[in-house]
Amino acid sequence: MDQPGISPTAPNAARLLGIVGWVFADMLLVLVVVFLATQTGGAVTPSAVATPTPAATPSASPTSQVTNRSPEPPAGVDSDFVCMRIDTNPALLTGAPSAARDAHLAAIERQLKERTSQPDLAGRKAGIVLSFGVADSPDEGTRYAEAFNTEILPQVPAVFGRADGAVVGSRAFWGGRPRAGRKSGSIEVNIYPMIDATNGPLGRLGAERC
């Protein structure tokens, strides 16, 4: 006879709950194992292991080996510059077209070509040009320098011409008031050459004065 208050199915229910608990735990363990198996953690799989290749046999010919080759300098504009001073007649340099002005501009052009043919610039392209006009006022000096850049630089394309036919970058500035060795209308020209596989940096110590 069953005892009052005790269900005859209680042992079976407890057993069933225990089985469900173990099944749940087993499923959780399986999920954890699957999760860990999918996380490589940076491990190298067999397919990722590189197969060693035999080392190349050095050539027996000494002429085919290149040793101690100096790296080529990157192309760019040199941080150093070549300085030259050109005396001009500012009235002609900035004046109206005339035969006298044409002759004066041609003389300035010859001075520039002569200087850029010297060993430190021969065969080199300019990267940028800074011109400084000497005059009593900043406006006058800048105007002289601008006239030089506009009228003279395009006449020497071998040095100041770009590949697209334009003139290299230039800026005009006031070069201060006239004094000994610096006449009014004179132009100080600072030429920063290009560095490429053929021409390295100028390699001077300190800025050049002119």
LINQUI-V125417 format. One record per backbone hydrogen bond with DSSP energy under -1.0 kcal/mol. CO is the residue of the C=O (numbers start at 1). NH is the residue of the N-H. Records with the same first field share a line. If there is no record, write none. Layout:
BEGIN
CO->NH ; NH
END
This chain:
BEGIN
3->6
7->10
9->13
10->14
11->15
12->16
13->17
14->18
15->19
16->20
17->21
18->22
19->23
20->24
21->25
22->26
23->27
24->28
25->29
26->30
27->31
28->32
29->33
30->34
31->35
32->36
33->37
34->38
40->43
45->48
61->64
76->195
82->191
84->189
86->187
89->93
90->94
98->102
99->103
100->104
101->105
102->106
103->107
104->108
105->109
106->110
107->111
108->112
109->113
110->114
111->115
112->116
115->118
118->121 ; 122
121->124
125->194
128->192
129->171
130->190
131->173
132->188
133->175
134->185
137->141
138->142
139->143
140->144
141->145
142->146
143->147
144->148
145->149
146->150
147->151
148->152 ; 153
152->155
153->156
156->159 ; 160
157->161
159->126
160->168
162->165
166->162
169->129
171->131
173->133
176->135
179->182
182->179
183->186
186->134
187->86
188->132
189->84
190->130
191->82
192->127 ; 128
193->78
195->76
199->196
END
